[in-house]
Amino acid sequence: MRKNIILMNLLVAFFWMTMYSYVPNLPEYSRSLGANAVVLGIIGGVYGIAQIILRIPIGFISDKTGKNKLILQIGMSVLAASCIVLIFADNTNMIILGRLIAGAAAAWWVVLSATYADYHHDDLQVKAQGTLSANSSWGKVAATAAGGIIVQLLGARSVFVFAFCLAGICLVFASQLKDLPKVQKSYSIKDVLSLFGNRDLIIFSIFGIILQFLCFAAPTLFTMVAAEDLGASSFELGMLTTIFFLTTGATSLFVGKMIYKKIGGINMLVIAFLIGAFSLIPVFYHINVPVIFIMQALSGAGYGITTSAIAGLVIRAVRPEQRGSATGIFQSAYGVGLFVGPVAVGAIVNASSFDVSYWFMAALSVLSALLCRLLIPKKYAAM
């Protein structure tokens, strides 16, 4: 068990290193190939399409078979394939294809999350998901920092080669895992469909949609465009994403700890959404690049708390044998946010302005804080 936990933490870190090593510079590279705001939105949003389609089936297969090692090996191979497409991409259509395959690989996050949950007792699920989220953030921090330097020194295309090498390391780690023995139970599609009647799971999935809508439209996409327009270098674009995930990782570790529990889980979600709303006030994105760094840090702080806490609550909302399927439903739902967020905000920017799009997202974050109070059952307040 201990070996599996160590391997899983390493695998998660390198998995997200692979996925995010080129993300900060992808808008800039895509614009050099002729992408406008709408195309940038599609490039950002297509990443979520495959996740919407694949995460529930992958979660079901994980619960049904228990063959998580083999499933993860397949996922890491898909991850490597996405990097190969991006290495040879010379137009925006190839970039879109590469991100679509990357989204398919990201669907395997459901197996990583559910498998890691199996290594921990029920009472530790929120804390465990916080730890897992923190490790994913450290991987993103390392990747974006290294990716920015690689692009600066060797050019944009070289970072895709770097990502391919990281994907190979992921495959090695996945191959070293050992499947836990599971009691064979009858598990059918009907059992998966019954989860759609779980009110708590649906509520948490709605919040997941909103969170990914905000994250993939603002701090990882159009904030980069705002910084580039203010004169940010390739290295600074990389560091902007680095600071976002650095604060995400730090606050993820805070989830489930003593102070967090004292304040209360629901109260912390409200506070985190309001921090996110403040970070989206558009005036801050017209001053200078250092101010954008501050907003990225605040955005990461809010995102780290909300994503970790809600992922843990999803695990607590279902029976242990349903974790893969429930996580698949949750992550498929937030895949909608991955797709709709960049596309919708790109359309708003194109039709109106950057400021209007960011005011819209700030209002959505405030609304989410209110919905936490209204929709989340009080039994989760201490979790």
FIPAFI-324251 format. One record per residue (C-alpha): residue number from 0; x, y, z. Coordinates in steps of 0.001 Angstrom, whole numbers, plus 500000, padded with zeros to 6 digits. Example, Ala and Ser with C-alpha at 12.3 -4.5 7.8 and 13.67 -1.06 7.14 Angstrom:
BEGIN
pt resi=0	xx=512300	yy=495500	zz=507800 .
pt resi=1	xx=513670	yy=498940	zz=507140 .
END
This chain:
BEGIN
pt resi=0	xx=500000	yy=500000	zz=500000 .
pt resi=1	xx=502758	yy=502450	zz=500960 .
pt resi=2	xx=504622	yy=501774	zz=497703 .
pt resi=3	xx=501432	yy=502354	zz=495725 .
pt resi=4	xx=500790	yy=505673	zz=497508 .
pt resi=5	xx=504320	yy=506887	zz=496740 .
pt resi=6	xx=504107	yy=505762	zz=493110 .
pt resi=7	xx=500681	yy=507348	zz=492700 .
pt resi=8	xx=501865	yy=510693	zz=494036 .
pt resi=9	xx=504807	yy=510626	zz=491615 .
pt resi=10	xx=502589	yy=509517	zz=488738 .
pt resi=11	xx=500083	yy=512295	zz=489418 .
pt resi=12	xx=502849	yy=514914	zz=489528 .
pt resi=13	xx=504402	yy=513780	zz=486235 .
pt resi=14	xx=500991	yy=513274	zz=484608 .
pt resi=15	xx=500097	yy=516927	zz=485118 .
pt resi=16	xx=503661	yy=518021	zz=484331 .
pt resi=17	xx=503151	yy=516473	zz=480915 .
pt resi=18	xx=499770	yy=518075	zz=480423 .
pt resi=19	xx=500773	yy=521591	zz=481482 .
pt resi=20	xx=504370	yy=521969	zz=480324 .
pt resi=21	xx=503217	yy=523717	zz=477131 .
pt resi=22	xx=499912	yy=525271	zz=478289 .
pt resi=23	xx=501249	yy=528769	zz=479205 .
pt resi=24	xx=502756	yy=529262	zz=475775 .
pt resi=25	xx=500041	yy=527505	zz=473773 .
pt resi=26	xx=497942	yy=530682	zz=473195 .
pt resi=27	xx=501007	yy=532586	zz=471981 .
pt resi=28	xx=502090	yy=529709	zz=469708 .
pt resi=29	xx=498541	yy=529291	zz=468381 .
pt resi=30	xx=498282	yy=533007	zz=467612 .
pt resi=31	xx=501516	yy=532732	zz=465634 .
pt resi=32	xx=499713	yy=530128	zz=463506 .
pt resi=33	xx=496791	yy=532494	zz=462887 .
pt resi=34	xx=494394	yy=531756	zz=465774 .
pt resi=35	xx=491966	yy=534533	zz=466784 .
pt resi=36	xx=489954	yy=534759	zz=470051 .
pt resi=37	xx=487324	yy=532289	zz=468830 .
pt resi=38	xx=489918	yy=529728	zz=467693 .
pt resi=39	xx=491779	yy=530157	zz=470990 .
pt resi=40	xx=488518	yy=529400	zz=472758 .
pt resi=41	xx=488053	yy=526253	zz=470673 .
pt resi=42	xx=491631	yy=525144	zz=471366 .
pt resi=43	xx=491030	yy=525661	zz=475063 .
pt resi=44	xx=487572	yy=524121	zz=475020 .
pt resi=45	xx=488137	yy=521030	zz=472882 .
pt resi=46	xx=490299	yy=519704	zz=475706 .
pt resi=47	xx=487076	yy=519081	zz=477639 .
pt resi=48	xx=485114	yy=517256	zz=474926 .
pt resi=49	xx=486861	yy=513895	zz=475184 .
pt resi=50	xx=486681	yy=514087	zz=478967 .
pt resi=51	xx=482918	yy=514527	zz=478860 .
pt resi=52	xx=482614	yy=511428	zz=476671 .
pt resi=53	xx=485197	yy=509140	zz=478294 .
pt resi=54	xx=485253	yy=509719	zz=482035 .
pt resi=55	xx=482034	yy=507901	zz=482953 .
pt resi=56	xx=482882	yy=504766	zz=480879 .
pt resi=57	xx=486443	yy=504732	zz=482239 .
pt resi=58	xx=485164	yy=505075	zz=485809 .
pt resi=59	xx=482689	yy=502243	zz=485232 .
pt resi=60	xx=485394	yy=499968	zz=483801 .
pt resi=61	xx=487616	yy=500760	zz=486792 .
pt resi=62	xx=484860	yy=499831	zz=489270 .
pt resi=63	xx=483841	yy=496772	zz=487256 .
pt resi=64	xx=487265	yy=495208	zz=486675 .
pt resi=65	xx=489595	yy=496606	zz=489332 .
pt resi=66	xx=492376	yy=496441	zz=486690 .
pt resi=67	xx=493562	yy=499964	zz=487387 .
pt resi=68	xx=497205	yy=499297	zz=486531 .
pt resi=69	xx=496379	yy=498248	zz=482955 .
pt resi=70	xx=493843	yy=501067	zz=482580 .
pt resi=71	xx=496446	yy=503611	zz=483696 .
pt resi=72	xx=499066	yy=502193	zz=481297 .
pt resi=73	xx=496632	yy=502727	zz=478433 .
pt resi=74	xx=495961	yy=506271	zz=479609 .
pt resi=75	xx=499636	yy=507174	zz=479748 .
pt resi=76	xx=500049	yy=505869	zz=476185 .
pt resi=77	xx=497236	yy=508169	zz=475036 .
pt resi=78	xx=499014	yy=511026	zz=476812 .
pt resi=79	xx=502206	yy=510309	zz=474864 .
pt resi=80	xx=500220	yy=510210	zz=471606 .
pt resi=81	xx=498843	yy=513710	zz=472231 .
pt resi=82	xx=502392	yy=515024	zz=472570 .
pt resi=83	xx=503428	yy=513423	zz=469276 .
pt resi=84	xx=500589	yy=515195	zz=467438 .
pt resi=85	xx=501585	yy=518552	zz=468949 .
pt resi=86	xx=505257	yy=518028	zz=468057 .
pt resi=87	xx=504327	yy=517856	zz=464367 .
pt resi=88	xx=501508	yy=520438	zz=464467 .
pt resi=89	xx=502034	yy=523253	zz=461950 .
pt resi=90	xx=498500	yy=524701	zz=461824 .
pt resi=91	xx=495646	yy=525396	zz=464218 .
pt resi=92	xx=493707	yy=522288	zz=463151 .
pt resi=93	xx=496583	yy=520082	zz=464317 .
pt resi=94	xx=496748	yy=522034	zz=467589 .
pt resi=95	xx=493036	yy=521379	zz=468088 .
pt resi=96	xx=493542	yy=517644	zz=467383 .
pt resi=97	xx=496471	yy=517466	zz=469795 .
pt resi=98	xx=494450	yy=519105	zz=472565 .
pt resi=99	xx=491507	yy=516795	zz=471844 .
pt resi=100	xx=493756	yy=513753	zz=472396 .
pt resi=101	xx=495253	yy=515429	zz=475470 .
pt resi=102	xx=491710	yy=515798	zz=476776 .
pt resi=103	xx=491172	yy=512083	zz=476188 .
pt resi=104	xx=494272	yy=511376	zz=478274 .
pt resi=105	xx=493044	yy=513743	zz=480980 .
pt resi=106	xx=489939	yy=511540	zz=481284 .
pt resi=107	xx=492189	yy=509072	zz=483111 .
pt resi=108	xx=492261	yy=511487	zz=486060 .
pt resi=109	xx=489109	yy=509669	zz=487183 .
pt resi=110	xx=491120	yy=506449	zz=487646 .
pt resi=111	xx=493959	yy=508257	zz=489403 .
pt resi=112	xx=491539	yy=509944	zz=491819 .
pt resi=113	xx=489419	yy=506856	zz=492558 .
pt resi=114	xx=492430	yy=504560	zz=492913 .
pt resi=115	xx=494127	yy=506962	zz=495318 .
pt resi=116	xx=490893	yy=507095	zz=497334 .
pt resi=117	xx=491045	yy=503295	zz=497690 .
pt resi=118	xx=494332	yy=503695	zz=499548 .
pt resi=119	xx=492712	yy=505758	zz=502350 .
pt resi=120	xx=490048	yy=505370	zz=505015 .
pt resi=121	xx=486674	yy=507070	zz=504468 .
pt resi=122	xx=487309	yy=509672	zz=507190 .
pt resi=123	xx=490465	yy=510811	zz=505377 .
pt resi=124	xx=488983	yy=511207	zz=501896 .
pt resi=125	xx=488760	yy=515033	zz=501840 .
pt resi=126	xx=492320	yy=515328	zz=503153 .
pt resi=127	xx=493546	yy=512641	zz=500728 .
pt resi=128	xx=492036	yy=514429	zz=497742 .
pt resi=129	xx=493656	yy=517630	zz=498981 .
pt resi=130	xx=497036	yy=515890	zz=499019 .
pt resi=131	xx=496441	yy=514461	zz=495561 .
pt resi=132	xx=495421	yy=517884	zz=494252 .
pt resi=133	xx=498508	yy=519440	zz=495827 .
pt resi=134	xx=500782	yy=516913	zz=494092 .
pt resi=135	xx=499064	yy=517593	zz=490795 .
pt resi=136	xx=499683	yy=521301	zz=491356 .
pt resi=137	xx=503370	yy=520769	zz=492161 .
pt resi=138	xx=503664	yy=518907	zz=488878 .
pt resi=139	xx=502020	yy=521802	zz=487071 .
pt resi=140	xx=504315	yy=524282	zz=488827 .
pt resi=141	xx=507435	yy=522383	zz=487794 .
pt resi=142	xx=506136	yy=521938	zz=484254 .
pt resi=143	xx=505187	yy=525541	zz=483610 .
pt resi=144	xx=508447	yy=526834	zz=485047 .
pt resi=145	xx=510509	yy=524378	zz=482999 .
pt resi=146	xx=508311	yy=524862	zz=479934 .
pt resi=147	xx=508774	yy=528626	zz=479982 .
pt resi=148	xx=512558	yy=528247	zz=480153 .
pt resi=149	xx=512616	yy=525629	zz=477371 .
pt resi=150	xx=510533	yy=527818	zz=475060 .
pt resi=151	xx=512744	yy=530818	zz=475811 .
pt resi=152	xx=515936	yy=528902	zz=475025 .
pt resi=153	xx=514928	yy=526369	zz=472371 .
pt resi=154	xx=511687	yy=527609	zz=470805 .
pt resi=155	xx=508008	yy=526744	zz=471115 .
pt resi=156	xx=508040	yy=523335	zz=469414 .
pt resi=157	xx=510721	yy=521944	zz=471742 .
pt resi=158	xx=508377	yy=522047	zz=474735 .
pt resi=159	xx=506174	yy=519401	zz=473091 .
pt resi=160	xx=509200	yy=517072	zz=472900 .
pt resi=161	xx=509776	yy=517741	zz=476607 .
pt resi=162	xx=506151	yy=516791	zz=477302 .
pt resi=163	xx=506563	yy=513538	zz=475346 .
pt resi=164	xx=509545	yy=512560	zz=477526 .
pt resi=165	xx=507486	yy=513242	zz=480657 .
pt resi=166	xx=504683	yy=511037	zz=479316 .
pt resi=167	xx=507197	yy=508203	zz=479002 .
pt resi=168	xx=508089	yy=508604	zz=482688 .
pt resi=169	xx=504376	yy=508410	zz=483535 .
pt resi=170	xx=504118	yy=505094	zz=481720 .
pt resi=171	xx=507045	yy=503726	zz=483756 .
pt resi=172	xx=505408	yy=504726	zz=487064 .
pt resi=173	xx=502042	yy=503255	zz=486038 .
pt resi=174	xx=503754	yy=499967	zz=485176 .
pt resi=175	xx=505171	yy=499724	zz=488723 .
pt resi=176	xx=501768	yy=499879	zz=490469 .
pt resi=177	xx=500113	yy=496774	zz=491898 .
pt resi=178	xx=496325	yy=496355	zz=491780 .
pt resi=179	xx=494652	yy=495986	zz=495163 .
pt resi=180	xx=492604	yy=492813	zz=495645 .
pt resi=181	xx=488912	yy=493608	zz=495330 .
pt resi=182	xx=485877	yy=491608	zz=496320 .
pt resi=183	xx=484128	yy=490716	zz=493082 .
pt resi=184	xx=480629	yy=492192	zz=493065 .
pt resi=185	xx=477915	yy=492409	zz=490491 .
pt resi=186	xx=478192	yy=495925	zz=489071 .
pt resi=187	xx=476158	yy=497032	zz=486086 .
pt resi=188	xx=475190	yy=500062	zz=484059 .
pt resi=189	xx=472056	yy=500248	zz=486204 .
pt resi=190	xx=474255	yy=500885	zz=489250 .
pt resi=191	xx=475950	yy=503753	zz=487419 .
pt resi=192	xx=472633	yy=505254	zz=486329 .
pt resi=193	xx=471408	yy=505166	zz=489922 .
pt resi=194	xx=474126	yy=507673	zz=490798 .
pt resi=195	xx=472334	yy=510320	zz=488727 .
pt resi=196	xx=469677	yy=510236	zz=491442 .
pt resi=197	xx=472248	yy=511107	zz=494114 .
pt resi=198	xx=471359	yy=514745	zz=494876 .
pt resi=199	xx=474638	yy=515522	zz=496620 .
pt resi=200	xx=476712	yy=514150	zz=493738 .
pt resi=201	xx=474761	yy=516264	zz=491232 .
pt resi=202	xx=475206	yy=519421	zz=493358 .
pt resi=203	xx=478964	yy=518867	zz=493608 .
pt resi=204	xx=479094	yy=518198	zz=489858 .
pt resi=205	xx=477405	yy=521551	zz=489171 .
pt resi=206	xx=480097	yy=523277	zz=491217 .
pt resi=207	xx=482704	yy=521295	zz=489283 .
pt resi=208	xx=481333	yy=522685	zz=486008 .
pt resi=209	xx=481549	yy=526249	zz=487314 .
pt resi=210	xx=485078	yy=525797	zz=488674 .
pt resi=211	xx=486486	yy=524461	zz=485421 .
pt resi=212	xx=484577	yy=527073	zz=483415 .
pt resi=213	xx=486359	yy=529782	zz=485395 .
pt resi=214	xx=489782	yy=528119	zz=485502 .
pt resi=215	xx=490093	yy=527238	zz=481831 .
pt resi=216	xx=488652	yy=530526	zz=480601 .
pt resi=217	xx=490610	yy=532902	zz=482834 .
pt resi=218	xx=493902	yy=531973	zz=484628 .
pt resi=219	xx=495043	yy=529368	zz=482104 .
pt resi=220	xx=493892	yy=531083	zz=478882 .
pt resi=221	xx=492665	yy=534676	zz=478525 .
pt resi=222	xx=494735	yy=535974	zz=481434 .
pt resi=223	xx=497736	yy=534872	zz=479363 .
pt resi=224	xx=496425	yy=536906	zz=476444 .
pt resi=225	xx=496020	yy=539970	zz=478704 .
pt resi=226	xx=499574	yy=539559	zz=480004 .
pt resi=227	xx=500959	yy=539126	zz=476481 .
pt resi=228	xx=499200	yy=542335	zz=475403 .
pt resi=229	xx=500941	yy=544130	zz=478291 .
pt resi=230	xx=504305	yy=542916	zz=477004 .
pt resi=231	xx=504889	yy=539732	zz=479012 .
pt resi=232	xx=507702	yy=537514	zz=477716 .
pt resi=233	xx=507426	yy=533758	zz=477106 .
pt resi=234	xx=509161	yy=533180	zz=480430 .
pt resi=235	xx=506731	yy=535487	zz=482242 .
pt resi=236	xx=503777	yy=533697	zz=480659 .
pt resi=237	xx=505151	yy=530451	zz=482032 .
pt resi=238	xx=505663	yy=531971	zz=485467 .
pt resi=239	xx=502085	yy=533290	zz=485515 .
pt resi=240	xx=500783	yy=529754	zz=485263 .
pt resi=241	xx=503446	yy=528638	zz=487739 .
pt resi=242	xx=502262	yy=531089	zz=490406 .
pt resi=243	xx=498665	yy=530019	zz=489828 .
pt resi=244	xx=499429	yy=526363	zz=490472 .
pt resi=245	xx=501900	yy=527142	zz=493260 .
pt resi=246	xx=499133	yy=528787	zz=495281 .
pt resi=247	xx=496697	yy=526084	zz=494180 .
pt resi=248	xx=499004	yy=523431	zz=495626 .
pt resi=249	xx=499589	yy=525306	zz=498875 .
pt resi=250	xx=495890	yy=525840	zz=499564 .
pt resi=251	xx=495047	yy=522268	zz=498538 .
pt resi=252	xx=497227	yy=521046	zz=501417 .
pt resi=253	xx=495253	yy=523336	zz=503721 .
pt resi=254	xx=492029	yy=521448	zz=502937 .
pt resi=255	xx=491072	yy=518972	zz=505652 .
pt resi=256	xx=493505	yy=520394	zz=508206 .
pt resi=257	xx=492571	yy=521634	zz=511696 .
pt resi=258	xx=491991	yy=525322	zz=510836 .
pt resi=259	xx=489988	yy=524333	zz=507769 .
pt resi=260	xx=487735	yy=522107	zz=509878 .
pt resi=261	xx=487359	yy=524809	zz=512531 .
pt resi=262	xx=486134	yy=527326	zz=509955 .
pt resi=263	xx=483934	yy=524688	zz=508353 .
pt resi=264	xx=483943	yy=523152	zz=504894 .
pt resi=265	xx=480977	yy=525094	zz=503550 .
pt resi=266	xx=482261	yy=528391	zz=504980 .
pt resi=267	xx=485653	yy=527778	zz=503357 .
pt resi=268	xx=484009	yy=527141	zz=499992 .
pt resi=269	xx=482136	yy=530458	zz=500268 .
pt resi=270	xx=485356	yy=532309	zz=501159 .
pt resi=271	xx=487271	yy=530625	zz=498333 .
pt resi=272	xx=484679	yy=531519	zz=495696 .
pt resi=273	xx=484690	yy=535154	zz=496860 .
pt resi=274	xx=488505	yy=535260	zz=496636 .
pt resi=275	xx=488155	yy=533971	zz=493081 .
pt resi=276	xx=485581	yy=536652	zz=492274 .
pt resi=277	xx=487910	yy=539424	zz=493487 .
pt resi=278	xx=490738	yy=538044	zz=491337 .
pt resi=279	xx=488554	yy=538374	zz=488219 .
pt resi=280	xx=487850	yy=542117	zz=488475 .
pt resi=281	xx=489006	yy=543269	zz=485010 .
pt resi=282	xx=490629	yy=546567	zz=485986 .
pt resi=283	xx=493573	yy=544629	zz=487459 .
pt resi=284	xx=494384	yy=543212	zz=484021 .
pt resi=285	xx=495114	yy=546605	zz=482429 .
pt resi=286	xx=497695	yy=547943	zz=484900 .
pt resi=287	xx=500891	yy=545914	zz=484473 .
pt resi=288	xx=502209	yy=542349	zz=484510 .
pt resi=289	xx=503157	yy=542332	zz=488255 .
pt resi=290	xx=499530	yy=543088	zz=489179 .
pt resi=291	xx=498392	yy=540172	zz=487010 .
pt resi=292	xx=500793	yy=537974	zz=488993 .
pt resi=293	xx=498977	yy=538994	zz=492193 .
pt resi=294	xx=495598	yy=538188	zz=490649 .
pt resi=295	xx=496899	yy=534798	zz=489510 .
pt resi=296	xx=498010	yy=534021	zz=493067 .
pt resi=297	xx=494591	yy=534928	zz=494462 .
pt resi=298	xx=492842	yy=532940	zz=491757 .
pt resi=299	xx=495011	yy=529911	zz=492537 .
pt resi=300	xx=494261	yy=530195	zz=496263 .
pt resi=301	xx=490515	yy=530107	zz=495669 .
pt resi=302	xx=490762	yy=527348	zz=493089 .
pt resi=303	xx=492942	yy=525121	zz=495292 .
pt resi=304	xx=490472	yy=525138	zz=498160 .
pt resi=305	xx=487348	yy=524651	zz=496062 .
pt resi=306	xx=488581	yy=521876	zz=493774 .
pt resi=307	xx=490194	yy=519820	zz=496535 .
pt resi=308	xx=487285	yy=520125	zz=498949 .
pt resi=309	xx=484610	yy=519327	zz=496366 .
pt resi=310	xx=486568	yy=516336	zz=494994 .
pt resi=311	xx=486754	yy=514933	zz=498530 .
pt resi=312	xx=483050	yy=515533	zz=499117 .
pt resi=313	xx=482229	yy=513589	zz=495950 .
pt resi=314	xx=484042	yy=510562	zz=497396 .
pt resi=315	xx=482166	yy=510957	zz=500698 .
pt resi=316	xx=478808	yy=511204	zz=498923 .
pt resi=317	xx=478884	yy=507620	zz=497552 .
pt resi=318	xx=479689	yy=504053	zz=498627 .
pt resi=319	xx=483318	yy=502837	zz=498212 .
pt resi=320	xx=482444	yy=500487	zz=495328 .
pt resi=321	xx=480946	yy=503445	zz=493411 .
pt resi=322	xx=483946	yy=505761	zz=493629 .
pt resi=323	xx=485186	yy=505300	zz=490086 .
pt resi=324	xx=481774	yy=505789	zz=488515 .
pt resi=325	xx=480888	yy=508721	zz=490797 .
pt resi=326	xx=484212	yy=510410	zz=490103 .
pt resi=327	xx=483639	yy=509759	zz=486410 .
pt resi=328	xx=480252	yy=511490	zz=486550 .
pt resi=329	xx=481726	yy=514411	zz=488499 .
pt resi=330	xx=484705	yy=514821	zz=486195 .
pt resi=331	xx=482617	yy=514381	zz=483042 .
pt resi=332	xx=480366	yy=517133	zz=484323 .
pt resi=333	xx=483246	yy=519493	zz=484904 .
pt resi=334	xx=484487	yy=518571	zz=481451 .
pt resi=335	xx=481498	yy=520617	zz=480288 .
pt resi=336	xx=483075	yy=523584	zz=482057 .
pt resi=337	xx=486430	yy=522849	zz=480418 .
pt resi=338	xx=484814	yy=523094	zz=477001 .
pt resi=339	xx=482130	yy=525736	zz=477483 .
pt resi=340	xx=484265	yy=528140	zz=479549 .
pt resi=341	xx=486956	yy=528979	zz=476969 .
pt resi=342	xx=484516	yy=528898	zz=474049 .
pt resi=343	xx=481891	yy=531090	zz=475768 .
pt resi=344	xx=484402	yy=533603	zz=477096 .
pt resi=345	xx=486167	yy=533701	zz=473729 .
pt resi=346	xx=482826	yy=534521	zz=472100 .
pt resi=347	xx=482142	yy=537259	zz=474681 .
pt resi=348	xx=485578	yy=538781	zz=474120 .
pt resi=349	xx=485064	yy=538666	zz=470360 .
pt resi=350	xx=481542	yy=540136	zz=470495 .
pt resi=351	xx=482079	yy=542667	zz=473287 .
pt resi=352	xx=485314	yy=543062	zz=475237 .
pt resi=353	xx=487761	yy=541459	zz=477628 .
pt resi=354	xx=486332	yy=543503	zz=480515 .
pt resi=355	xx=482765	yy=542307	zz=479960 .
pt resi=356	xx=483912	yy=538669	zz=479956 .
pt resi=357	xx=485792	yy=539061	zz=483242 .
pt resi=358	xx=482924	yy=540888	zz=484942 .
pt resi=359	xx=480711	yy=537995	zz=483873 .
pt resi=360	xx=483069	yy=535441	zz=485437 .
pt resi=361	xx=483402	yy=537469	zz=488654 .
pt resi=362	xx=479606	yy=537536	zz=488974 .
pt resi=363	xx=479462	yy=533780	zz=488352 .
pt resi=364	xx=481955	yy=533227	zz=491182 .
pt resi=365	xx=479889	yy=535359	zz=493589 .
pt resi=366	xx=476774	yy=533407	zz=492603 .
pt resi=367	xx=478641	yy=530176	zz=493350 .
pt resi=368	xx=479451	yy=531389	zz=496866 .
pt resi=369	xx=475746	yy=531996	zz=497446 .
pt resi=370	xx=474814	yy=528581	zz=496044 .
pt resi=371	xx=477222	yy=526900	zz=498469 .
pt resi=372	xx=475075	yy=528254	zz=501289 .
pt resi=373	xx=471807	yy=527305	zz=499651 .
pt resi=374	xx=472523	yy=523892	zz=498135 .
pt resi=375	xx=475216	yy=522019	zz=500083 .
pt resi=376	xx=473697	yy=519950	zz=502935 .
pt resi=377	xx=474831	yy=520970	zz=506433 .
pt resi=378	xx=476152	yy=517458	zz=507121 .
pt resi=379	xx=479193	yy=518336	zz=504980 .
pt resi=380	xx=480022	yy=521478	zz=506986 .
pt resi=381	xx=482574	yy=519671	zz=509163 .
pt resi=382	xx=484226	yy=517739	zz=506314 .
END
